[in-house]
Amino acid sequence: MIILVVAKAPVPGHAKTRLCPPATLRQAAAIAAAALLDTLDAVRATPGVTPVLAYAGRLADAERSDEIRSALAGWHVVPQRGATFADRLAHAHADAAAHAPGQPVLQIGMDTPQVRPTTLAASLDRLQAADAVLGPATDGGWWALGLRDPLHASALRPVPMSTSQTGRLTRSALAAGGLDIVDAPTLSDVDTWDDALAVASATPGGRFATTMAELSAGVAR
């Protein structure tokens, strides 16, 4: 089974800019890097999976680039391709499928650093009995999409991403293709400063929570 992480390289000015203000562009990129590293850790700790990263941007320019490079040892890493985010998601599923043919794909992002290996493993288990798994996000989007046949991700192409209706419209698009859909747990995305504080408070101990604790004291609101 494949876990596909779709992420932006945490480069200042290009990642987590909705945290600014109160964070600076570099602080926002540092938070994004911590979120990505915690996400990579959770995937690596999930037993029996093939990890794939589809990335946008220059990893060499990212905050904590050396740590990210080390964390990606053994991963299949591909650049994102496509004109829109929905297009890039569909291509990323296809690229993951080409790397490990015949395997289901569970796709996540870097916005849920609180995700745990047990949650990922349980979501993959649900693909044994369904065509698709959708993990709703509290903002109306989704944080996880599992597909037993990853080529069904082509259904995402007409769906507007990053809106409060994305989850509903994604579900409708998958159902219109005849897919049987089950839910993964609902999680909160880290989009705003308040989101980041809440997730860090709920999941202490990781890089994300540590980074937020270090930065919060110096951030003026």
N, C-alpha and C positions, 0 to 999 in steps of 0.2 A: 504494500500500500504506500501511496505517495502522500507526503504533506508538502504542499506548495506554499511558500511564503512570498507574497507580492509586496514589495517595499520600495520606498525611495531611499537613495543614499542620503544619510543624514548630513547634508552639506548646508552650512549657514546660508540663509536666504531662500532655501529650496525645500526645507522640511519643517513641518510643524509650525508654520508661520502664523497660524491662528492663535498660538500662545503669545504672540507679540501684539501689543503689550499685554501683561507686564514684563514678560521675558524679552531679552534681547534676541537678535537673530542667532547669535552663537549659542546662547543658553538654550534656545528652542532646539537647535541642532543637537546639543548635548543630551537633552531630554529624549529626542528621537533616537539617538544612538543607544541610550540605555534601554529604551523600549524594544529596539530591534535586538539587542544582545539578550535580553530576558526571553524574548520570543524564540530566538535561535536555541537557547538553552532548553526551553520547554519541548521544542521539536526533537532535539537531540536525545532527550530523556524519555521520549515516547518509544516503547519497544517495537521492533519489527517494521520500521518505516524507512522509506527512501526519501531523504530530504532534498528539496529543490528550492532554489531562490530565483525569482524573476525580479530584477532590480531596474530602477530608473536612476539616471544620474551617474556621477563618477565616484565609485567607492574609494578611489585613491584620495579624493578631496574631503572625505567624510570625517566628522569628529570620531575619535577613537578608531581610526581606520585599521591600525595594527591589531586591535582586539577583534574587530569584525573579521578581518582576514583570518585570524587564528580560529575563530568560532566557525568559519565556513569550511574548515578542513574536512574533506570527504563529501562535501555537498556538490550537487550538480548546479552550476550557476549560469544563468542566461540573462541577457539584457531584455527588457520589455520592448515590445514592438507593436505598432498600431497607432492610428490617428487619435483615437479617443481612449479614455480609461476603460470603458466597456470592451472596446476592441482589444486593448492590451491584456485584459483578463482572459478573453477567449483565446488569444494566442498563447498566453502563459499555460493554460490548461493543455492546449495542443502540444506545446513544447515539452511539458512534463510527461504527457502520454507517449510522445516519441522517445523519450529517454527510457521509460519503463513500460513498454507496451502491455496492454491487458490489465493494468492495475487501476483501481479507483484512485481518485484524487480528492484530498481535503485541502481546500485553499483557505488561507488566513492572511491577515495583514500584519502590520507592526503597531496597530492602534490598541491592542489588547494585551499589554505586557503582564496582566494578571492571569492569563490563561495558564492552565496546569496540564502536565502530561496526561493525567487521568481524564481530563475533559476532552483532550484530543483523541485519546484512545477510545473513549466511549462514543465519540462522534463517528470515528471510523467503524466501530462495531455496528452502528446503526445502518451503515451502507450495506451490510450483509442482507438486510431485509427490506431495503427501499432503494429507489433510483437516485434519490437526492436527499441531502441533509442541509438544512438552512439554519444558521445560528443568528437569531435576531439581535440587533443592537438597540439600546434604549432610545436612541435618537431617531428611530424609524428606518435605519439602514440595516446592514447585516455585517457580522464579523467573520462568519465562516460559511463556506459553500462546499459541500461534498457531493461528488458526482461519481456514480458507479461507472458510467461511460463519460470520460472527461470531454469528449467532443460535443456533448450536449451544452457545453458552456457557450456555444455559438448563440444560444437563446438570449444571452446577456446583451448582445450588440445593440438592440434598440432601447435598452433600459437606461434612463438617466441615472447617473451615479451621484452619490454624495448629496442626496436630498432626503427630506423626511418621508418621501414616498418610495424610496428605493427598495426597501424590504418587501413592501406589498407588491410592487410592480415586478420584482424579480420572481416572487412566488407565482404570480399570475403567468409570467412568461414560461416558467418551467412547467407549470400545470398545463398550459396550452400545448406544450410538446408531448403531453401524455405521461409525464413523469409522476411517480408516487413520491411525495415529499414528507419527511419527518423533521421535527425540530431538534436542534441542539439547544443547550441552555442560553438564555439571554444574558449578554454582557454589555458593559458600558465601554464605548470607544473613548479614547483620549483625544479630544479635539480642542478643548478650551482649557485655560488654566484651572478652572474649578474642577473640570473632569480629571485633570492630572493629579490635583490634590486628593480628590476622593479615591481614585484608584491606588495611589501611593499609600494612603492611610489604611485601605482595606487589605493591602498585600505587602506588608513590611518585609524587609530582608533582602530584596533583590536589588539589582543595579538601578532600576527605575525609582524605587522608593528612596534609595540612598541619594541619588542625584537630586530628586525633588527636595529632600531634606536639606541638602547642601545649598541649593539655590534659593529656597524659599526665604531664608533669613535675610538675604540680600536683595530681594526683589521688592521694589516699591509698588504699592497698589493704589 
